[in-house]
Amino acid sequence: MKKKLIIAAISARGYAQATHEQAYSVITLDAFADADTQALAEQCFKVKFDENGVDEADFKHQFSQVKIDSDCYFIYGSLFDTNPALIAWVAERVKLVGNSAETLKIARSYDFFRLLDGLNILHPEVHLNAPVDADNWLAKSLFSTGGTHVKPASICKNSDYFQRKIDGVAVSLLFVADGKVATKIGFNQQFSAPTAEMPYRFAGAVSNVALPRQVQQQFIEAAEKLTAALGLKGMNSLDAVLEGEQLWILELNPRLSATFHLYPNLLQMHMQACEGELIELSSEFDLAKMSTSKAELIVYADQALNIPVNFSWPDWVADIPSFENGSIKIAENEPICTVFAEAQDALAAQQLVLQKTKILKRELLHDSK
């Protein structure tokens, strides 16, 4: 009997693909149940998710329909950022492969910044109360994901906390840990798709970004300190903003992140690290593939779309929406799909993914008329 891996994330397709390649039986719970996710999964459950996060009652109902046995394992992505307690509920029912609910809760609490201070890890100044000079501050929610919660403090006076705005480049470090030691996977640059209401909405990333050696060291030291302090396991990511050669840590994601998809299949590395065993990158992967850059860009609808079922999706597109009643209906500002591109360096990959996105949008507008 094949081992069964249950995956819960806002979008589970990338993790389901990695799981399928490793010959596991796949069950997914996510917010989209996209067509390609359905094709990979033995069971595919669509969970209610909105600006307030995952619907707890609906998730528990959907999860109750999964047949749990001794060969079941559970991994998770960003679905639980708004409700870490759900991880504890899941862990009582199936073997959890990843960080605990308590670790996720710490990473999503205001105390996380106190932890950074105690570890001498630089981060932007934060306050619980709205600042007087609001133009230089951002309003943020603690239990949130995807950047949609981040607003200028000048227009949002009520928020979980306020963070001084740093002008720079959004970057991240993907790393793997065994509870004691952290090992770098790669450095990434993040993309945004801003709107008037969501000026910091996450739109994707590109891998293997060239960072100054000093910045790399700041990132790695932060990952090492947090791993030792929290006992981090498996794949984790650190988000930061780079101002010149100064790195400001923004948040820790102690779970699978979107940048997981930008590297060769990391699933076994994640699972073994959660058991306390770190795999050497040089022995597990083709280092040539690890050194190329891959970009992914979430394509959001600039207007409401009605996509015909027979639309010809390019082979460089994933997260393809499923159709209902003969067409695919996408509301304005909702995600349509994800475009991928790969090149020898991050800049070339970024330019290529933008070119492909323009082509796709042009074709979608033509066919949806």
C-alpha positions in Angstrom: 0.0 0.0 0.0 1.3 3.4 -0.9 1.8 6.0 1.8 -0.9 8.6 1.8 0.0 12.3 2.1 -2.7 14.8 3.0 -1.9 18.3 1.9 -3.6 21.5 3.2 -2.7 24.9 1.7 -4.4 27.9 0.1 -3.2 26.4 -3.2 -2.1 22.8 -2.9 -1.2 22.1 -6.6 2.6 22.5 -6.3 2.8 20.3 -3.2 0.5 17.8 -4.8 2.8 17.6 -7.9 5.8 17.0 -5.7 4.0 14.3 -3.7 2.7 12.6 -6.9 6.3 12.5 -8.3 7.4 10.7 -5.1 4.7 8.1 -5.7 2.6 8.9 -2.7 -1.2 8.8 -2.7 -2.3 12.4 -2.6 -5.3 14.0 -0.8 -5.7 17.8 -1.0 -7.6 20.5 1.0 -7.3 24.0 -0.5 -9.2 27.1 -1.5 -9.4 26.4 -5.2 -9.5 22.7 -6.1 -8.0 23.6 -9.5 -8.3 21.3 -12.5 -4.6 20.2 -12.3 -4.9 19.6 -8.6 -7.9 17.4 -9.1 -5.9 15.5 -11.8 -3.1 14.7 -9.3 -5.2 14.0 -6.1 -7.0 10.8 -5.1 -9.4 13.2 -3.2 -9.6 16.9 -3.7 -11.6 19.0 -1.2 -12.3 22.7 -1.7 -12.2 24.6 1.6 -13.9 27.9 2.3 -11.4 30.7 2.5 -11.9 34.5 2.5 -10.2 37.7 3.7 -10.7 36.4 7.3 -8.8 33.2 6.5 -9.9 29.6 6.5 -13.4 28.7 7.7 -12.7 26.5 10.7 -16.1 24.7 10.7 -15.9 24.0 6.9 -12.3 22.7 7.2 -13.2 20.3 10.0 -16.2 19.1 8.0 -14.1 18.5 4.8 -11.3 16.9 6.8 -13.7 14.5 8.5 -14.4 13.0 5.0 -10.7 11.9 4.6 -10.1 8.3 5.5 -7.3 8.3 8.0 -5.1 5.2 8.5 -1.6 4.3 9.8 0.0 5.2 6.5 -1.3 8.8 6.5 0.9 11.9 6.9 -0.1 15.5 6.9 1.8 18.5 5.5 0.7 22.1 5.3 1.3 25.5 3.7 -0.2 28.9 4.3 -3.8 27.8 4.9 -3.4 28.0 8.7 -1.6 31.3 9.1 -4.9 32.9 10.3 -5.7 30.0 12.6 -2.7 28.1 14.0 -4.9 26.2 16.5 -6.3 24.2 13.6 -2.9 22.6 13.2 -3.1 21.3 16.8 -6.6 19.9 16.0 -5.3 18.1 12.9 -2.2 16.8 14.8 -4.5 14.9 17.2 -5.9 13.0 14.2 -3.0 12.3 11.9 0.8 12.4 11.9 1.9 15.9 11.3 5.0 16.4 9.2 6.2 19.9 9.9 6.4 22.5 12.7 3.8 22.4 15.5 0.9 24.7 16.0 2.7 26.4 18.8 5.6 27.3 16.6 3.3 28.7 14.0 1.5 30.7 16.7 4.8 32.2 17.9 5.7 33.2 14.4 2.4 34.9 14.0 2.4 36.8 17.3 3.7 40.2 18.4 6.1 38.3 20.6 8.0 37.2 17.5 9.5 40.7 17.3 10.6 40.4 20.9 12.2 37.1 20.0 14.0 38.8 17.2 15.3 41.5 19.6 16.5 38.9 22.0 18.4 37.1 19.2 19.9 40.4 17.9 18.1 40.0 14.6 17.4 43.3 12.9 13.8 44.1 12.0 11.8 47.2 11.2 10.5 49.1 14.3 7.1 47.9 15.5 4.4 49.3 17.8 1.0 48.2 18.9 -0.4 51.7 18.8 -0.9 53.8 15.7 2.1 56.1 15.1 1.9 59.9 14.9 3.9 60.1 11.6 1.6 57.6 9.9 3.0 58.2 6.4 6.2 56.3 7.3 4.4 53.3 8.8 2.4 50.2 7.7 -0.6 48.7 9.4 -0.4 44.9 9.6 -2.4 41.9 10.8 -0.7 39.2 12.8 -2.7 36.2 11.6 -2.7 36.7 7.9 -1.1 35.6 4.7 -0.4 36.8 1.1 0.3 40.5 1.8 -3.4 41.5 1.3 -3.6 42.7 5.0 -0.8 45.2 4.7 -2.1 48.8 4.4 -0.5 52.3 4.7 -1.0 53.3 8.4 -2.3 56.7 7.1 -5.5 55.0 5.9 -5.7 52.2 8.5 -5.7 53.3 12.2 -7.0 50.0 13.6 -4.7 47.1 13.2 -2.9 44.4 15.2 0.4 46.2 15.0 2.2 48.9 13.0 5.6 48.5 11.4 8.0 51.2 10.1 8.1 51.3 6.4 11.4 50.4 4.8 11.9 51.2 1.1 13.7 48.3 -0.5 13.5 45.0 -2.3 11.3 42.2 -1.0 13.5 39.1 -0.6 13.3 35.7 1.1 15.4 32.8 2.2 14.1 29.2 1.8 15.9 26.9 4.2 15.6 23.5 5.7 16.1 22.6 9.3 16.3 19.5 11.5 15.4 21.2 14.8 18.9 22.3 15.5 20.7 23.2 12.2 19.5 25.3 9.3 20.7 24.8 5.7 20.2 27.3 2.9 18.1 26.2 -0.1 18.1 29.5 -2.0 17.5 33.2 -2.0 14.5 34.6 -3.7 13.0 37.9 -4.8 9.2 38.4 -4.3 6.8 40.0 -6.7 3.7 42.0 -5.9 0.5 42.8 -7.8 -0.8 46.0 -6.1 -4.3 47.4 -6.2 -5.6 50.5 -4.5 -7.1 48.3 -1.7 -4.2 45.8 -1.5 -0.9 47.7 -2.3 1.3 44.7 -1.1 -0.6 41.8 -2.6 1.8 38.8 -3.1 2.1 37.7 -6.8 5.0 35.2 -6.9 8.8 35.0 -6.7 12.0 34.2 -8.6 14.6 31.9 -7.2 18.4 32.0 -6.9 18.7 35.8 -6.7 22.2 37.1 -6.4 22.6 38.8 -3.1 25.8 40.5 -1.7 27.8 38.1 0.5 27.2 40.2 3.6 23.4 40.0 3.0 23.5 36.3 2.5 25.3 35.9 5.8 22.7 38.1 7.6 19.9 35.9 6.2 21.7 32.6 7.1 22.5 33.8 10.7 18.9 34.8 11.3 17.7 31.3 10.1 20.3 29.6 12.3 19.3 31.6 15.4 15.6 31.1 14.8 16.1 27.4 14.2 18.0 27.0 17.5 15.4 29.1 19.4 12.3 27.5 18.1 13.5 24.0 17.1 12.4 24.6 13.5 12.0 21.5 11.3 11.5 20.9 7.6 11.2 23.7 5.0 10.8 27.2 6.4 11.2 30.6 4.8 12.2 34.1 6.1 10.8 37.2 4.4 12.7 40.4 4.5 13.2 43.7 2.8 16.7 44.6 1.5 17.7 48.2 1.8 21.1 48.6 0.2 23.1 46.0 1.9 21.1 46.0 5.1 18.6 43.2 5.6 15.4 43.8 7.7 13.6 40.6 8.7 9.8 40.9 8.3 8.4 37.5 9.2 9.1 33.8 9.5 7.0 31.2 7.7 7.5 27.9 9.6 5.8 25.8 7.0 5.9 25.1 3.3 5.9 28.3 1.3 5.4 29.3 -2.4 9.1 29.3 -3.1 9.1 25.5 -2.4 8.0 25.2 -6.1 11.0 27.1 -7.4 13.5 24.3 -6.8 13.8 20.6 -7.6 11.5 18.4 -5.7 12.1 19.1 -2.0 9.5 16.9 -0.5 11.7 14.1 0.8 14.1 16.6 2.2 11.2 18.3 4.0 9.9 15.0 5.4 13.3 13.6 6.5 14.3 16.9 8.1 11.1 16.8 10.1 12.4 13.4 11.4 15.7 15.0 12.4 17.8 14.0 9.3 19.2 16.7 6.9 20.0 15.5 3.4 23.0 17.0 1.7 22.0 19.1 -1.3 25.0 17.9 -3.3 24.1 14.2 -2.9 20.3 14.6 -3.6 20.0 17.0 -6.5 21.5 17.9 -9.8 23.4 21.1 -8.7 23.0 22.5 -12.3 19.3 22.5 -11.8 19.6 24.0 -8.4 21.6 26.9 -9.8 19.2 28.0 -12.6 16.4 30.5 -11.7 12.7 29.7 -11.9 10.0 32.4 -11.7 6.3 32.0 -10.9 3.8 34.8 -11.3 0.2 34.6 -10.1 -2.1 36.1 -12.8 -4.9 38.1 -11.3 -8.0 39.2 -13.3 -8.0 42.9 -14.2 -11.7 42.5 -14.9 -14.3 39.8 -14.6 -13.7 37.0 -17.1 -15.8 34.2 -18.6 -13.2 31.8 -19.9 -14.6 29.1 -22.3 -13.9 25.5 -21.3 -12.0 24.8 -24.6 -9.5 27.6 -23.9 -6.1 26.3 -24.9 -3.9 26.7 -21.8 -0.1 26.9 -22.5 2.1 24.2 -21.0 3.9 26.9 -18.9 0.7 27.6 -16.9 -0.5 25.8 -13.7 -3.2 26.2 -11.2 -5.8 26.1 -14.0 -9.3 26.8 -12.6 -12.0 24.2 -12.9 -15.1 25.0 -14.9 -18.8 25.1 -13.8 -21.8 25.1 -16.1 -19.7 25.1 -19.3 -17.3 28.0 -18.5 -14.8 29.3 -16.1 -15.9 32.5 -14.2 -13.2 34.6 -12.6 -14.2 37.7 -10.7 -12.2 40.9 -10.9 -9.0 40.8 -8.8 -9.3 37.0 -8.3 -6.4 34.7 -9.3 -6.7 33.1 -12.7 -3.7 30.8 -12.8 0.1 30.8 -12.3 2.7 31.3 -15.0 6.1 29.7 -14.8 9.4 30.5 -16.5 13.0 29.3 -16.1 16.3 30.8 -17.2 20.0 30.9 -16.3 19.6 33.8 -13.9 16.9 35.6 -11.9 16.6 38.7 -14.1 16.1 36.6 -17.3 13.6 34.4 -15.6 11.7 37.4 -14.3 11.6 39.0 -17.8 10.5 35.8 -19.4 7.6 35.2 -16.9 6.4 38.8 -17.5 6.5 38.2 -21.3 4.5 35.0 -21.0 2.0 36.7 -18.7 1.3 39.4 -21.3 0.8 36.8 -24.0 -1.6 34.8 -21.7 -3.6 37.9 -20.7 -4.0 38.9 -24.4 -5.3 35.5 -25.3 -7.6 35.3 -22.3 -9.2 38.7 -23.1 -9.7 37.6 -26.8 -11.3 34.3 -25.9 -13.5 35.6 -23.1 -15.3 38.1 -25.3 
